[in-house]
Amino acid sequence: MMTRLYFNDVVTRDGFQIETNFIPTDDKVKLIDALSHCGFAKIEVTSFTSPKAIPMLRDAEEVMGKIQRVPGVEYTVLVPNLRGAERAFESKADEFNLVMSTSETHNLANLRMGREKSFAGLSAVIQYVDARVPINVSLSTAFGCPMEGEVSQAVVEEFAQRFADLGVRGLTICDTTGMANPEQVKQMCEALLKRFPALQLTLHFHNTRGMGLANVLAAVQAGIVRFDGSLGGLGGCPYAPGASGNISSEDAIHMLDAMGYDTGINISKLIGLARQLPTIVGHAVPGQVAKAGCTYDLHPAPPYVEELRAR
């Protein structure tokens, strides 16, 4: 029997946050409720960041209050600081996701502070939470920075160790701007699995250079069982101009299903949602399977084929 894999969908947070037109609260709630019935392990609902910083997610409390929670699904939220943690507690989030970059330059560009200041701030959040809610830390630009170039695996492992020592439940290793390649992914995953066998390790890939699914496969073959994806492949990083977004959840799941892995996902239901997504966001989305259909969707042969057969 193939390994059981677990997928987290991040479309309503990571996917929506760089959309220019505000997506109505009720549309977000409806989409999350539909995703809840697809078989995801987690759904990253929103971010408790400043509404001024990300106006798209200014309705975080309202969305968290309206969604219909399905048993077995964890509803996770991005928490940038202590104030965000307080808001997340009030909204009864199942998991807090904290974020910093392993690249100093990207952290300065994205969070407007150095890595050590970020680490200190996130440490304070972890101390405040005091194990009342599970914490996941997402380490951005773990496979390369668009401004610095290479980020050494040793640096990624060092930050991973520091957060592991603080008692977090999980780490998400993020290819924020799609710079990873499968060999690099294999080496990183093998090292982290060996060093942190007790942590939930999640891989977060972008398809910026068309290597997203190849990287997923490399991670699976190295032993990783948890992945982020975004419905339709929505999202992206503002510091990777012209970049496409996250890997498409339905594309990655379709590939792994076809290979015999158990993803726990209802792929036909998920593809149906992906086909509705352009109407919600008002433009085409990068995902491929929703356009082409599953490999096992058969099409009728042209009428003349039967005539040729009969000859």
NORZI-V228853 format. One record per residue. RES is the residue in three letters. OMEGA is omega in whole degrees, -180 to 180 (NA if undefined). Layout:
# NORZI-V228853
RES_OMEGA / RES_OMEGA
This chain:
# NORZI-V228853
MET_180 / MET_-179 / THR_173 / ARG_178 / LEU_-177 / TYR_-179 / PHE_174 / ASN_175 / ASP_-173 / VAL_-171 / VAL_-174 / THR_173 / ARG_-176 / ASP_-179 / GLY_-174 / PHE_-167 / GLN_179 / ILE_174 / GLU_-176 / THR_-179 / ASN_-177 / PHE_178 / ILE_-175 / PRO_-178 / THR_-177 / ASP_177 / ASP_177 / LYS_-178 / VAL_-179 / LYS_-180 / LEU_179 / ILE_179 / ASP_178 / ALA_178 / LEU_-179 / SER_-178 / HIS_-179 / CYS_179 / GLY_179 / PHE_175 / ALA_-180 / LYS_170 / ILE_176 / GLU_-168 / VAL_-170 / THR_179 / SER_177 / PHE_176 / THR_179 / SER_178 / PRO_178 / LYS_-178 / ALA_180 / ILE_-178 / PRO_-179 / MET_-174 / LEU_-180 / ARG_-178 / ASP_-174 / ALA_-179 / GLU_-177 / GLU_179 / VAL_-179 / MET_-179 / GLY_-174 / LYS_-175 / ILE_176 / GLN_-175 / ARG_-179 / VAL_179 / PRO_-180 / GLY_177 / VAL_175 / GLU_179 / TYR_-173 / THR_-179 / VAL_177 / LEU_-178 / VAL_-175 / PRO_-172 / ASN_-178 / LEU_179 / ARG_177 / GLY_180 / ALA_178 / GLU_180 / ARG_-179 / ALA_176 / PHE_-179 / GLU_-179 / SER_177 / LYS_175 / ALA_-179 / ASP_-179 / GLU_174 / PHE_178 / ASN_180 / LEU_-173 / VAL_166 / MET_-180 / SER_173 / THR_175 / SER_180 / GLU_-177 / THR_180 / HIS_179 / ASN_177 / LEU_-179 / ALA_-172 / ASN_-174 / LEU_177 / ARG_174 / MET_179 / GLY_-177 / ARG_-177 / GLU_177 / LYS_176 / SER_-178 / PHE_180 / ALA_180 / GLY_-180 / LEU_176 / SER_179 / ALA_177 / VAL_-179 / ILE_179 / GLN_180 / TYR_-179 / VAL_173 / ASP_175 / ALA_177 / ARG_178 / VAL_177 / PRO_180 / ILE_172 / ASN_176 / VAL_176 / SER_178 / LEU_-177 / SER_177 / THR_-176 / ALA_-178 / PHE_-180 / GLY_-179 / CYS_-178 / PRO_-180 / MET_-179 / GLU_-174 / GLY_-174 / GLU_170 / VAL_-173 / SER_179 / GLN_180 / ALA_179 / VAL_178 / VAL_-180 / GLU_-180 / GLU_179 / PHE_177 / ALA_180 / GLN_-178 / ARG_178 / PHE_176 / ALA_180 / ASP_178 / LEU_174 / GLY_177 / VAL_180 / ARG_-174 / GLY_175 / LEU_172 / THR_-179 / ILE_-167 / CYS_171 / ASP_-165 / THR_-177 / THR_173 / GLY_-179 / MET_-176 / ALA_170 / ASN_-173 / PRO_180 / GLU_178 / GLN_179 / VAL_-180 / LYS_-178 / GLN_-180 / MET_-177 / CYS_180 / GLU_-179 / ALA_-177 / LEU_178 / LEU_180 / LYS_-175 / ARG_-176 / PHE_-175 / PRO_-176 / ALA_-177 / LEU_167 / GLN_178 / LEU_-179 / THR_176 / LEU_-175 / HIS_-176 / PHE_171 / HIS_-177 / ASN_-174 / THR_-178 / ARG_175 / GLY_-178 / MET_-175 / GLY_-177 / LEU_175 / ALA_178 / ASN_175 / VAL_-178 / LEU_178 / ALA_180 / ALA_178 / VAL_-178 / GLN_176 / ALA_177 / GLY_178 / ILE_-179 / VAL_-179 / ARG_-177 / PHE_167 / ASP_171 / GLY_180 / SER_179 / LEU_178 / GLY_-176 / GLY_180 / LEU_175 / GLY_-177 / GLY_-179 / CYS_-180 / PRO_-180 / TYR_172 / ALA_-173 / PRO_177 / GLY_-176 / ALA_171 / SER_-170 / GLY_178 / ASN_170 / ILE_178 / SER_179 / SER_-174 / GLU_178 / ASP_-179 / ALA_-178 / ILE_177 / HIS_179 / MET_-177 / LEU_174 / ASP_-178 / ALA_180 / MET_177 / GLY_177 / TYR_177 / ASP_-179 / THR_-178 / GLY_-175 / ILE_172 / ASN_-171 / ILE_-179 / SER_177 / LYS_-178 / LEU_178 / ILE_176 / GLY_178 / LEU_180 / ALA_179 / ARG_178 / GLN_-172 / LEU_179 / PRO_178 / THR_-179 / ILE_-175 / VAL_176 / GLY_176 / HIS_178 / ALA_180 / VAL_-172 / PRO_-174 / GLY_-175 / GLN_-172 / VAL_180 / ALA_179 / LYS_-173 / ALA_-173 / GLY_180 / CYS_177 / THR_-179 / TYR_170 / ASP_-178 / LEU_-178 / HIS_180 / PRO_176 / ALA_176 / PRO_-176 / PRO_-176 / TYR_180 / VAL_180 / GLU_178 / GLU_178 / LEU_178 / ARG_-174 / ALA_-178 / ARG_NA
